[in-house]
């Protein structure tokens, strides 16, 4: 609220109040009591001259030919005539009303009385009415000015403040795209531009933060990818060394190879999880024959744990690389947590089914029933994992990839072990 408008409003209210007090205190609204001395004397003379005919009247109302009202009574208090019914008609009532009482003398003797009505009460009533109307006018004027001033405050202060409040709520809620409308005509006009600059800076800061986070994730992905190269070299060297090593050395070489496999699996999970967060796990489905799936499973089973392999003939629609990753993850998990024989079977849901379901089942201890739903979530592992190394990403990534390929992944306990079933869309 601008100070000059507040000062003008205060000055106006004070001026109206002072003017009202001056008018009332100065008596400018009061009515003066008229003086009719000459007319009263003339009337008195007329009554005295015509008393014989006047005295013959009894309680007679007449029209006044003077600028005042009066009544005439005889010495016995009998009303002879009067001009108004509500004026005094006796000496006692005239005295209490401060009326003028004049003797009517005939031949030097008082024959009656002329009571001239004093209009003081009526004049006071008129004065009070004028004062009331004057005060009411001042009040109405003040109310009108106050309403106009409120409208001004609402348009220039309250409404802009609500807009600023709504803007602050949107910014707090994360909406940094909607600008604040500029209006330099209101009280907050000089602030609106600053608030919008703040919004733009917050938006730019968020974009910089998102860019930095993305850069860090890309760095992790790049490092994960780069680490896989020396790990592959280690595995290749251990394979060469195992050809010429003694039986005692082969034990050490096999341990090195197993640890290299473990590192490779963890790095792959980290790499895939990072890419998934960056939304860079691209899936490019194509037609794949079920014989190719058989070969993928055989390649993944480098420990030859699969005892039964039955894949029905079909042409499925899937990403070859991603499907291979899913099968490798499931079989590797079976190696790590069960270390038993594996049965791979397949089925169609029913005649004309749109999916080929492949179940990979081991003969391990399985997973507690209450934990089945959560082991496909990110960084979640079953309580039976014990001290085995793992990141809780294998099944999560597999489930993610199958969904991207419009397929499915489910887990269950079979009674004899643990089973993972994937559903692959048929072309």
Secondary structure, DSSP 8 states (H G I E B T S, - for coil): --HHHHHHHHHHHHHHHHHHHHHHHTTTT-------HHHHHHHHHHHHHTHHHHTT--SEE----SSS-EEEEETT--EEEES-TTS--SHHHHHHTT-EEEEEEETTEEEEEEEE--THHHHHHHHHHHHHHHHHHHHHHHHHHHHHHHHHHIIIIIHHHHHHHHHHHHHHTT--SS-----TTSTTHHHHHHHHHHHHHHHHHHHHHHHHHHHHHHHHHHHHHHHHHHHHHHHHHHHHHHHH--HHHHHHHHHHHHHHHHHHHHHHHHHHHHHHHTT------EEEEHHHHHHHHHHH-TT--EEEE-----EEEE-HHHHHHHHHHHHHHHHHHT-S-EEEEEEESSTT-SEEEEEEE--S----GGGTTTTTSTT---GGGTT----S-HHHHHHHHHHHTT-EEEEEE-SSSEEEEEEEEB-
